[in-house]
């Protein structure tokens, strides 16, 4: 069985000092490829550098909406240069976070649109962070029409109705271990309706370990196997068949060999 962790943060402090061992444990749990996601220019560089050290490790580069207030035209220029590295397979994470509002919403919208412009220009997939901002996120994506061809809503937290809207646009949906939580009924209902060719898995580690490993405070890619088993069971499928389908979807989305 082969799985791809399509969204992890291996450069973050809880994991960065032990990446080799983290990835060895991951391989033992059938998670054999990874996309480590940047959240600012410095983390983007760390992510790109890390991809030089390990096979099957790729990077995504972006500025998190929390930091949108700090983004200048120069920042966007540097981001575009980073995105042209051959180990970069996506832009992101980018989007809107109206839960914390660490940056003004006007800044978040401006920077999100700037990311989407880079995405269109470089013909790359884009990884969307959307928290309590679903309608506005969809509106901004709509403004770019067919220019942004591949979109995934990472760490999907919406309802089945919102999932249908995302799917109707031709976008992808990615689930973290949160879907395994006992109070995650809405996410579980959403997971049931997402077709396998549009569904991806991620850890978003070092955060949000899945059941039955929630007591492990530092999440890591190896634990994604629990999420795969859980969603496969939700769908009434054999986990190997499920893994084969979602891995194929991930490879198609990110243009992985």
N, C-alpha and C positions, 0 to 999 in steps of 0.2 A: 504494500500500500504506500502511496505517495501523496503527501499533502504539502500545500504552500501556505505559509503564514504571510498573508498579503499586506500586513500592517503591524510592524513592531518597531520599538524604539531601542535598538541595541546600543545606541550611543549614550543613553541616559545613565545616570550615576549607578543605579541599582544593578545594571547589567554590564556596563562598559568594561569593568575590571576583570571580567571572567568570560568573555565572549566565546573563546574556544571551547570551554567546558559546556557553556550554555548550548552551543550548536551541536556538540557531541550528544548531549542528552536529547536534544531535539531530533536528531537523526534516529536515535534509538526508539523514539516514539513515532516514527514514520513521517515526521515533518522535516522535509529534506531541502526545501528552498525557502528563501525569506526576502521580504522587501523591508528594509529599514528606512523609516520615514523621518525626514528632517522637519524642524519646526521654526528654525531661524537660519540665518546665513552661516553661523558658526556650526550649528548642528548638521546643516547640509554638508559642509566640508568634511566633518567627522564621518558622516555616513558614506560619502563617496570614498574616502580613504579606507574605510573598513571593507568596502566591497573589493578592494584590491588584494585583500588578505585571504579571502575565503571563496571557494567555488559556490555557485548557486546562490550567492548573496547579491542583491541589487539595491538600488537607492531610489527614493523619491525626494524631491526638494521643494520646499515651500516655506511660507511664513504663516504661522498659526494666527487665526483671527484675534487671539488674545493680544498679540504684539502689533496689530495693524497700526496703532497710533505712532509707532516708531518708523514706519516704512516711508521712504522717500523715493524719488525718481532714481537716485543712485542705487538704492537697495534693489529696486526692480531690475535695473540693468545688470547688477551682479547676479541676481537670481537667474536671469535668462542665460547668462554665461554658464552658471553651474548646471543648468538643465541640459546643456549640450554635451555634457560628459557622456561617454558611451556606456557607462554603468548606470546611468539614470534612466528609469523606465516610466516615470510619471511625474507630474506636477502635484504638489500637495504635501502636507494637507493644507487645504484652504477652504474658506467658507465663512459662515456666520455663527457666532455664539452669543445668543441673546439671554442666556442663563446667567452668566457671570458679568457680561458687559465690561470686561477689563479694558477694552478699547471702545471709543464712541462708535455708535452704529454707522454713522456716516463714514468713518475711517474703515470700518470693516467692509462695508459695501464697495468702497473705492478699491481697496486692496484685493478683494475677491475678484472684481472685474479685471484688474490688472493681471492676476494669475490666469484667468480664463483667456485673456488676450495672448499670453505666452503659450498657453496650451494650444490654441488655434494655430499660432504661427509655427510652432514646432511639431504640430500633429502628434501630440503626446496624450495619453490618458490623464485624467485628473481625479484626485482623491478628495472627496467633499467631507468637510466637518460641518454638521448641521445640528444645532442644539436650540430648541425653542424658536426656530426661525424658518420653519419649513416653507411656508408660502412665499416668503421673500427670497429664499434660496432658489426656489423653482422659478420665480419671476426673473431673477438675474440670469439664470441659465437659459431661460427662454430668449432673452435678448441676444444671445450668441447663436441661436438657431442651430443649424447644421455645422457651424464652424468648429464646434467642440463635439467631437464624435464619440468619445468614450468617457463615460462618467460613472463613478461608483460612489454611493453613499456609504461611507465607512462607519463602523460602530452603529449600525442602524438602530434607532430608538423609537421609530414611529409605529403607527398602527398598520393593520392590514389595508385599510383604505388608502393611507398615504403610500404604502408599498405599491399598490395598484397604479397610483399616479406616476410614481417613479418608473415602474415597469412599462407603462404606456408610452413613456418618452424614449424607451429603448435603453434605459440606464440599468446599471448593475446595483446589487445590494450586498453588503458584507456584514456578517454577524460576528460579534465577539462572544466571550464566555458569559456575558450578561444574560444571554438568551437562556442559559441553564438555571438562572436564579428562580427561586420559588415564586417571587412576586413579579415575574417577567411575562405575564400572560399575554399582553399585547404584542410583545416581540415574538413570542412563540406562535401566535396566530399569524403574524406577518411571515415568519419563516416557513410556515406550512404552504403558503401560496406562491412563494418565489420559485420559479422553475430552475432546474439544476444548471441550465446553461447561462443563467443570469445571477447565480448565487456564489459568493466567495466567503472564505473564512479568514479570521485574523485573531490575534491576541490583544493588540494594542498594549502589549506588555511594555513596561513592568506593572501595568495596572490591571485590575479586574480579573483575578484568577477565577476560573469556572468551578462550578460544583463538579465533583465533591472535594475540590482542592481550595476552597475559598479561604481557609485558614493559612494557606501559603501566601504571605503578604506580597512577595515579589513574584509576579506572574512571569512566565517565560514560554517560548515557543513549544516546548515539549508538552505543555498542558493543553494545547489546542486539540489534541486527540480526543479529549473529553467533550469538547464542543462538537466535534465531528460526529461522535457517537450519539450525542443527544439529539442533534437535528436529524440524523439518519433515522433514529427511532421515532421522532415526531412525524416523519414522512412515511414510516412503515417500510423502511428500506434496509437492506444489508449495508453495513458501513463501508465495505470495500467497493461496492457499486456506487455508493454515494461519493466516496472519496475520488474515485476515478472521474466522475462527472464534474465535480467542483474544481478539481485540479485542472482539467481540460479547459474549463471556463476561465480560470485564472491565467493560464498560459495564453489563451486567446486575447484576453483583455490587455495584458501587459506585454504582448508580443515576445513571450519567452520561448526559447527553443526547447 
